[in-house]
Amino acid sequence: MTPANYQQVDVLVVGAGNAAANAALAAHEAGCSVAMLETAPEDARGGNSAFTGGAFRFVFDEVKDLIALAPDIAELDLSTIDFGTYTKEQYFDDMGRLTEYRCDPDLTEVLIGNSYAAALWLKKHGVKFQPALGRQAFKVDGKFRFWGGLACHIHGGGQHLVATLHAKLQQVGIPVLYNTTAWQFLHGDDRVEGVRVRHHGRIFDLRAKAIVMACGGFESNAEMRARYIGPNWDLAKVRGTRYNQGYGHRMAIDIGAAVAGHWSGAHAVQWDMNAPPFGDLSVGDQFQKHNYPFGVLVNARGERFLDEGKDFHSYTYAAYGHEVMKQPGLFAWQIFDSKINDLLRSEYRIPRITKEVGNTLEELAPKLTGVDTAAVLETLRAYNAAPRPDVKFDPNVHDGLRTTGLPINKTNWAQTLDTPPFHAYGVTAGVTFTFGGLKIDTSARVEDTSGEPIPGLFAAGEIAGGLYYHNYGSGTGLIAGVTFGRIAGDGAAAFARRN
Ligand SMILES: Cc1cc2nc3c(=O)[nH]c(=O)nc-3n(C[C@H](O)[C@H](O)[C@H](O)COP(=O)(O)OP(=O)(O)OC[C@H]3O[C@@H](n4cnc5c(N)ncnc54)[C@H](O)[C@@H]3O)c2cc1C
């Protein structure tokens, strides 16, 4: 189907990523006719969802919950793996602490309460999960011990997720209209009645009984980044799709939608300084560099500027991109010695990488482009000389191996850099997605500025605001998209049936 031969459906879903696909499947399962709009061509479909590593944050109480999701776990030697638990209480604590207690409590409750069901729903639709060994648990003294609330991730990451969901959409006969950009709402007397779209330069009006907006954040739009997130954010690299331009936000605000969430906030990480301006699906998320807790981070002045070991990377990585953006030249270098090589994630071994190596720190320092050599050597000397308690390094826990007496101390995992060769990685800020979105209620209905639902209009995924402020715990975005996508699809189907 194209816009030229579109036939009116009950539920029209804008977007073709994770939230959109789950909304479409839910509306279909509720007995409605459904179509989806994707601004990208087919080979670039799936938005940011296609770029993800597949981390998935959900509540589980015991290993059997994980086995129900990833049956292969039963084949592992479970005496060597401590999965721990991730209870509702832990999830609430994480959401509260990370957002400085600003996350919408009602939406957060829905997110957490439905998180395990969301994982099972994906499994039901063919998505495979695997334990995140080596990623969220390191082997110490013969045993893996999980930290950070992420026991399983999607096998094959975002590309498997998007391919599986799209295969399902095709199997049940939900058409996706590619190269079709939602541009405006068609608004009747009392409700949203359709979407005006652009398709290869032509305008079409597509009518439907209910609309689900699931067209991502506005992170791909440099003008909006500068306007909302702030100075220099137009210069940030974009980790994922180039197609999330914020049109959905604008369309909805134009008809009186209320906004929610942290409009000057965004998820931003350390990302290879020579990565392309937008994500590259052949590399996926691998331009990221998430093992800084085991090293030292310096700026152009050769100074450390944050506590690399403040917490597990899952709880700092989305905020530390912002710290890099505050540095002169908007870049930094991560420096490691060879003791921790076995802990480094695969992203440190890709061919397209900004990496320097030296047999001594003196040999490495001049290779760090843009960095004051004398100053960085002084910083590393002071770091290596800083007193540490007599505790054992342990990457699976907050080990308390901390420096004291430095202008900025490193509070965990602060081993000395003493084992050659030394290696360093050049990073800048890569923006993942934006935190500002439309205000929805717990039924995923978009509210207007007086707090009333806009009849016929639903939203899910990153276009819906209210869950994230200041920071983010890894693996929350996909689960939010599944959970609210399902709710939006169900709600849109019910609305379409009533009308
Ligand atoms: C590199 C990277 C790694 C990540 N890793 C993880 C992870 O491991 N775990 C996790 O939970 N989250 C991760 N995330 C975040 C995750 O990608 C998002 O939370 C999630 O995919 C958002 O889903 P969505 O459906 O809301 O948006 P998207 O997946 O971005 O989908 C938006 C869709 O809307 C389309 N679109 C946009 N505008 C229009 C328009 N006007 N008309 C029609 N279509 C439009 C886009 O083309 C796209 O298909 C990662 C993100 C990136 C970039």
The ligand as a MOL file (V3000), in Angstrom:
LIG
                    3D

  0  0  0     0  0            999 V3000
M  V30 BEGIN CTAB
M  V30 COUNTS 53 58 0 0 0
M  V30 BEGIN ATOM
M  V30 1 C 22.5860 3.4910 19.4360 0
M  V30 2 C 21.4040 3.2790 20.3380 0
M  V30 3 C 21.4040 2.2280 21.2470 0
M  V30 4 C 20.3160 2.0370 22.0920 0
M  V30 5 N 20.3100 0.9490 22.9220 0
M  V30 6 C 19.2070 0.6840 23.6570 0
M  V30 7 C 19.1110 -0.5150 24.4070 0
M  V30 8 O 20.0050 -1.3640 24.3810 0
M  V30 9 N 17.9790 -0.7050 25.1550 0
M  V30 10 C 16.9450 0.2050 25.1750 0
M  V30 11 O 15.9510 -0.0170 25.8760 0
M  V30 12 N 17.0060 1.3380 24.4330 0
M  V30 13 C 18.1020 1.5880 23.6760 0
M  V30 14 N 18.1380 2.7150 22.9090 0
M  V30 15 C 16.9920 3.6320 22.9660 0
M  V30 16 C 15.8930 3.0570 22.0760 0
M  V30 17 O 16.3460 3.0440 20.7660 0
M  V30 18 C 14.6300 3.8670 22.1270 0
M  V30 19 O 14.2180 4.0080 23.4580 0
M  V30 20 C 13.5060 3.1690 21.3670 0
M  V30 21 O 13.9760 2.4870 20.2610 0
M  V30 22 C 12.5060 4.2090 20.9270 0
M  V30 23 O 11.4970 3.5610 20.2070 0
M  V30 24 P 10.4120 4.4040 19.4640 0
M  V30 25 O 9.5630 3.4240 18.7660 0
M  V30 26 O 9.8060 5.3920 20.3750 0
M  V30 27 O 11.2290 5.2770 18.3980 0
M  V30 28 P 12.0500 4.8230 17.1160 0
M  V30 29 O 12.4920 3.4270 17.2080 0
M  V30 30 O 13.0990 5.8660 16.8860 0
M  V30 31 O 10.9760 4.8650 15.9680 0
M  V30 32 C 10.4710 6.0830 15.4700 0
M  V30 33 C 9.9090 5.8020 14.0880 0
M  V30 34 O 9.1630 6.9130 13.6160 0
M  V30 35 C 9.5530 7.2120 12.2860 0
M  V30 36 N 9.2070 8.6150 12.0630 0
M  V30 37 C 9.7520 9.7200 12.6320 0
M  V30 38 N 9.0840 10.8190 12.2390 0
M  V30 39 C 8.0840 10.4020 11.4140 0
M  V30 40 C 7.0500 11.0800 10.7010 0
M  V30 41 N 6.8830 12.4090 10.7700 0
M  V30 42 N 6.2190 10.3390 9.9170 0
M  V30 43 C 6.3620 8.9820 9.8270 0
M  V30 44 N 7.3260 8.2990 10.4950 0
M  V30 45 C 8.1680 9.0140 11.2980 0
M  V30 46 C 11.0180 6.8510 12.2630 0
M  V30 47 O 11.5240 6.6790 10.9650 0
M  V30 48 C 10.9710 5.5420 13.0450 0
M  V30 49 O 10.5340 4.4700 12.2710 0
M  V30 50 C 19.2150 2.9290 22.0460 0
M  V30 51 C 19.2020 3.9780 21.1140 0
M  V30 52 C 20.2770 4.1410 20.2610 0
M  V30 53 C 20.2270 5.2590 19.2430 0
M  V30 END ATOM
M  V30 BEGIN BOND
M  V30 1 1 1 2
M  V30 2 1 2 3
M  V30 3 2 2 52
M  V30 4 2 3 4
M  V30 5 1 4 5
M  V30 6 1 4 50
M  V30 7 2 5 6
M  V30 8 1 6 7
M  V30 9 1 6 13
M  V30 10 2 7 8
M  V30 11 1 7 9
M  V30 12 1 9 10
M  V30 13 2 10 11
M  V30 14 1 10 12
M  V30 15 2 12 13
M  V30 16 1 13 14
M  V30 17 1 14 15
M  V30 18 1 14 50
M  V30 19 1 15 16
M  V30 20 1 16 17
M  V30 21 1 16 18
M  V30 22 1 18 19
M  V30 23 1 18 20
M  V30 24 1 20 21
M  V30 25 1 20 22
M  V30 26 1 22 23
M  V30 27 1 23 24
M  V30 28 2 24 25
M  V30 29 1 24 26
M  V30 30 1 24 27
M  V30 31 1 27 28
M  V30 32 2 28 29
M  V30 33 1 28 30
M  V30 34 1 28 31
M  V30 35 1 31 32
M  V30 36 1 32 33
M  V30 37 1 33 34
M  V30 38 1 33 48
M  V30 39 1 34 35
M  V30 40 1 35 36
M  V30 41 1 35 46
M  V30 42 1 36 37
M  V30 43 1 36 45
M  V30 44 2 37 38
M  V30 45 1 38 39
M  V30 46 1 39 40
M  V30 47 2 39 45
M  V30 48 1 40 41
M  V30 49 2 40 42
M  V30 50 1 42 43
M  V30 51 2 43 44
M  V30 52 1 44 45
M  V30 53 1 46 47
M  V30 54 1 46 48
M  V30 55 1 48 49
M  V30 56 2 50 51
M  V30 57 1 51 52
M  V30 58 1 52 53
M  V30 END BOND
M  V30 END CTAB
M  END
